[in-house]
């Protein structure tokens, strides 16, 4: 690619491979953040309240909670498939064997 336009970065006009690899690494960082949050057992509501992504710095709490909940739910689904989390009665905790 000769140019990449991102909603969060300036226009990239050089080789974009590094940009794409960094972008993909972000998904792994997000999974790791949720995994760390799940070291203490809790519900999705508990994890949203902990704000592992935005750290309560978003200007609008309602929008922050919507974004945060979506990211947490998507990552929990991935971590459950990878057997890195246990779920029981709407509560989640890290698999101690990982």
N, C-alpha and C positions, 0 to 999 in steps of 0.2 A: 504494500500500500504506500502511496506517495503522500497521502494526507489522511488524517483521522480527526474527526470533530467529536469532542466529548462534552457532555453537559457539565463536567466538573473540572476540566483542564483546558489550558489554552490549546489552540490548533497545533497539531503535531504534523510537521512537514518533512520529517526525516524517517528513517526506518522505524516502523511501528512495532516490530517484534517485541522489543523491550517493554513497550507500553502494554501490549496485550498480555504478556507474561505477568506483569505487575497487576493488571486487572484481574487475571485468573487467580493469582495469589491472594487477592482480597477475599475471595470466597472461602479459601482455607482459613484465613485469619478470622472471618466471621464465625465459621464453625468452631474454631478454637475458643473464641470469646464465649459462645453459648456453652460449650463444654465446661469451661472454667466456672461459669455461672451455676452450672448444674452440680458442682461439687457439694453444694448445700442443697438438700432436697427441697423442691418447691413446685408450685404450679406455674403455668404460663403467666398468670396474673402476678405472681411473686416476681418472676423474672422480668416482666415488663416494668414493674415498680422499681427494680434494681437498676434499670436503664443501662445495660452493659454497652450499648452502642453510642448513645448520645449523652450519657452521663448527666442527664437533667439540664442540658444547656440549650435545648431547642426552644425557640421563641414561643411556640404554641404547644402546650402540654397535650391537648387532644390530638393534634397532628403527630406529635412525637410518639405518643402511645400507639397510634395506628401504625406508623412506620416500624416502630420497635417490635410490636406484636407480630407483624408480618414477617420480619426478619427472624425473630425467635422461632416462630412456628415452622417456617421453612427449614431452618437449620436443625430443629429438634427432629423433624421428619427424616432428614438425612442421617442424623446421628443414631436414630433408632434403627434405621436400615443397616447401618454399619455396626450394630450391636455395641455402641459406645455408651448408650444410655439404657436405663430401665424405666418403665412406666408402670405405675400402679395407682388406680383410682384418681387419675388426672394429675398425679404428681410425678416428677421426674428426678432421677438422680444418676450420677455418673456410674458406669460399670466399673467396679473396683479392680477388675481383671485387666484393664487396658493400660 
